[in-house]
Amino acid sequence: MIIELDNSVYNVRQLVQYLNCVDKDFGVPLSDKVDLDIYALKLCSNGHVIAIVDEKAEIIGIIGFYSNDKVKKIAHLPILSVKKKARGKGCAKQMISRMINICRQEGMEKIQCDSVNPIAVALYKSFGFVEYRKEFRDNMEIVYLELLLN
């Protein structure tokens, strides 16, 4: 089931717990870049967090994005994650579709993201995202992508 997390204490705690579980799934652990408690609160308060939960109401995947730049009309997608046990079942596709619909409803004209994960890059490209820049940092290739919504 897909749900949207608000900034309630319960939802922020659930998100922090999820982020701790998947922390090492990223090219660089998320906790090396941000404080997970502050990051979860910021995402839930200033952005959108779409989550997929299993039959036990446990979060098995999230997409977090910001669609609050009403001047440039550019949404930013900083995080997409699915637990290993739930991969390959269409969870990420469902969340990306929901994000795109929300961004369109909110008047965004573009969604931007970056990734070091070739599987994620291919997934974004399957939705029409196009690569506009590559960068090499810390022995990793970072691919920058955008989707035009017009």
C-alpha positions as CSV (number, residue, x, y, z in Angstrom):
1,M,0.0,0.0,0.0
2,I,1.3,3.5,-0.8
3,I,1.0,6.2,1.8
4,E,2.3,9.7,2.2
5,L,4.1,10.5,5.4
6,D,3.4,13.8,7.2
7,N,5.6,15.4,9.8
8,S,4.0,13.8,12.8
9,V,6.4,12.4,15.4
10,Y,5.2,8.8,14.6
11,N,5.9,9.2,10.8
12,V,9.3,10.9,11.3
13,R,10.3,8.1,13.7
14,Q,9.2,5.5,11.2
15,L,11.2,7.2,8.5
16,V,14.3,7.4,10.7
17,Q,14.0,3.7,11.5
18,Y,13.7,2.9,7.7
19,L,16.7,5.2,6.9
20,N,18.8,3.4,9.5
21,C,17.9,0.0,7.9
22,V,18.9,1.1,4.4
23,D,21.8,3.4,5.3
24,K,24.5,1.2,3.8
25,D,22.6,0.6,0.6
26,F,23.8,3.9,-0.9
27,G,27.2,4.5,-2.7
28,V,28.2,6.5,0.4
29,P,26.2,5.7,3.5
30,L,23.5,8.4,4.0
31,S,24.5,8.8,7.6
32,D,28.0,9.9,6.4
33,K,26.4,12.9,4.7
34,V,23.5,13.9,6.9
35,D,22.1,13.4,10.4
36,L,19.3,10.9,9.8
37,D,16.9,12.4,12.4
38,I,17.2,15.9,11.0
39,Y,17.0,14.6,7.4
40,A,13.8,12.7,8.1
41,L,12.2,15.7,9.8
42,K,13.3,18.0,7.0
43,L,11.9,15.7,4.3
44,C,8.6,15.2,6.1
45,S,8.2,18.9,6.9
46,N,9.4,20.6,3.8
47,G,8.9,18.0,1.1
48,H,6.9,14.9,0.3
49,V,7.7,11.3,1.4
50,I,5.8,8.6,-0.4
51,A,6.2,5.2,1.3
52,I,5.2,1.7,0.4
53,V,4.3,-0.4,3.4
54,D,3.8,-4.1,3.7
55,E,0.9,-6.0,5.4
56,K,2.6,-5.4,8.8
57,A,2.6,-1.6,8.1
58,E,6.4,-1.7,7.8
59,I,8.0,0.7,5.4
60,I,9.6,-1.2,2.6
61,G,10.3,1.7,0.2
62,I,10.4,5.5,0.1
63,I,10.8,8.3,-2.3
64,G,11.5,11.7,-0.9
65,F,11.3,14.9,-3.0
66,Y,10.8,18.6,-2.8
67,S,8.4,20.4,-5.0
68,N,8.4,23.8,-3.2
69,D,10.4,26.0,-5.7
70,K,7.4,27.9,-7.0
71,V,9.7,30.4,-8.9
72,K,11.9,28.0,-10.9
73,K,9.2,25.3,-10.8
74,I,11.9,22.6,-10.4
75,A,11.3,19.7,-8.1
76,H,14.3,17.8,-6.5
77,L,14.4,14.1,-5.8
78,P,17.1,13.4,-3.3
79,I,16.2,9.9,-2.2
80,L,14.6,6.8,-3.6
81,S,15.1,3.5,-1.8
82,V,13.5,0.1,-1.6
83,K,14.6,-2.6,0.9
84,K,16.4,-5.5,-0.7
85,K,13.6,-8.0,0.1
86,A,11.1,-5.9,-1.8
87,R,13.1,-5.1,-4.9
88,G,12.0,-6.2,-8.4
89,K,8.3,-6.0,-7.5
90,G,7.5,-2.6,-9.0
91,C,7.6,-0.6,-5.8
92,A,10.0,2.1,-7.1
93,K,7.9,2.5,-10.3
94,Q,4.8,3.1,-8.3
95,M,6.5,5.7,-6.1
96,I,8.0,7.5,-9.1
97,S,4.7,7.6,-10.9
98,R,3.0,9.1,-7.7
99,M,5.8,11.7,-7.4
100,I,5.5,12.7,-11.1
101,N,1.7,13.2,-10.6
102,I,2.2,15.3,-7.5
103,C,4.8,17.5,-9.1
104,R,2.5,18.1,-12.1
105,Q,-0.4,18.9,-9.8
106,E,1.8,21.4,-7.9
107,G,2.8,23.1,-11.1
108,M,6.4,21.9,-11.4
109,E,7.9,22.0,-14.8
110,K,11.0,19.8,-14.2
111,I,12.2,17.1,-11.8
112,Q,15.9,16.8,-11.2
113,C,17.9,14.1,-9.4
114,D,21.3,12.4,-9.4
115,S,22.5,8.9,-8.8
116,V,25.6,6.7,-8.6
117,N,23.5,3.6,-9.0
118,P,23.3,2.4,-12.7
119,I,20.0,0.5,-11.9
120,A,18.4,3.6,-10.6
121,V,19.7,5.6,-13.6
122,A,18.1,3.1,-16.0
123,L,14.9,3.2,-14.0
124,Y,14.7,7.0,-14.2
125,K,15.5,6.9,-17.9
126,S,12.5,4.5,-18.4
127,F,10.3,7.3,-17.1
128,G,11.8,9.8,-19.6
129,F,14.5,11.4,-17.4
130,V,17.4,12.5,-19.5
131,E,21.0,12.7,-18.5
132,Y,22.4,16.3,-18.5
133,R,25.7,15.9,-16.7
134,K,28.2,13.4,-15.3
135,E,30.7,14.0,-12.6
136,F,33.4,11.8,-11.0
137,R,33.9,12.2,-7.3
138,D,35.4,9.9,-4.7
139,N,35.9,7.2,-7.3
140,M,32.2,7.2,-8.2
141,E,30.4,8.4,-11.3
142,I,27.5,10.7,-10.4
143,V,24.8,11.0,-13.2
144,Y,22.5,14.0,-13.1
145,L,19.1,13.6,-14.7
146,E,16.0,15.6,-15.3
147,L,12.5,15.1,-16.4
148,L,10.6,17.8,-18.2
149,L,6.9,17.8,-17.2
150,N,5.4,20.1,-19.8
